[in-house]
């Protein structure tokens, strides 16, 4: 049987960290979260798999020329052996 879990809705905790333009997701099982690239927010949003609460995994870019911030993240993959997320930006 299949089980569905709602991770984004008006009743979800921290809904102010909404998804604007969701582009990619990666399941981070060891940390019990989903990492989502959002090109509208220019950020990676972490979604707690138990509560659905959303927090920024990387800060959004406020200016296009900000250094060391995402400009237009498109996808994400986890490199578990090296404990890092690789983001196509």
C-alpha positions in Angstrom: 0.0 0.0 0.0 1.1 3.6 -0.7 1.3 6.3 1.9 1.0 10.0 1.2 2.5 12.7 3.3 1.6 16.4 2.9 4.7 18.5 3.1 3.4 21.9 1.8 0.1 23.4 2.6 -1.5 26.3 4.5 -1.7 24.2 7.7 2.0 23.2 7.5 4.3 24.7 10.2 6.5 27.6 9.0 4.3 28.1 6.0 5.9 31.5 5.5 8.9 29.6 4.0 6.7 28.7 1.1 7.8 27.2 -2.2 7.9 29.8 -5.0 9.4 27.9 -8.0 10.3 24.4 -7.0 12.9 22.9 -9.3 14.4 19.8 -7.6 14.4 17.7 -4.5 16.7 15.3 -2.7 15.9 13.0 0.2 18.3 13.5 3.1 17.4 10.3 5.0 20.1 10.6 7.7 18.8 14.0 8.7 15.1 13.1 8.2 14.5 15.9 5.8 13.9 16.8 2.2 16.1 19.4 0.5 14.3 21.4 -2.3 15.9 23.8 -4.8 13.7 26.8 -5.4 14.7 29.2 -8.2 12.1 31.7 -7.2 13.5 32.1 -3.7 17.1 31.5 -4.9 17.5 29.1 -2.0 17.5 25.5 -0.8 14.6 24.9 1.6 14.9 22.0 4.1 11.6 20.3 4.9 11.4 18.3 8.1 9.8 14.9 7.2 8.1 14.5 10.6 6.4 17.9 10.9 6.6 19.4 7.4 8.3 22.5 8.9 10.4 24.4 6.4 13.6 26.3 7.0 16.3 27.7 4.8 19.2 25.3 4.2 21.0 28.0 2.3 20.0 31.7 2.5 18.1 33.3 -0.3 20.0 35.7 -2.5 18.8 39.3 -2.2 20.9 40.7 -5.0 22.0 39.0 -8.3 25.7 39.8 -7.6 25.7 38.5 -4.0 28.8 36.3 -3.5 28.6 32.7 -2.2 24.8 32.7 -2.5 22.6 30.9 -5.0 21.4 32.8 -8.1 19.0 30.4 -9.8 19.2 26.9 -8.3 17.8 24.2 -10.7 18.5 20.9 -9.1 20.1 19.1 -6.2 21.8 15.8 -5.4 23.3 14.5 -2.2 26.9 13.3 -2.1 26.6 11.2 1.1 30.2 9.9 1.3 31.4 13.5 1.4 28.4 14.8 3.5 27.5 17.6 1.1 24.8 18.7 -1.3 25.7 19.5 -4.9 23.5 22.1 -6.5 23.1 23.0 -10.2 23.0 26.8 -10.1 
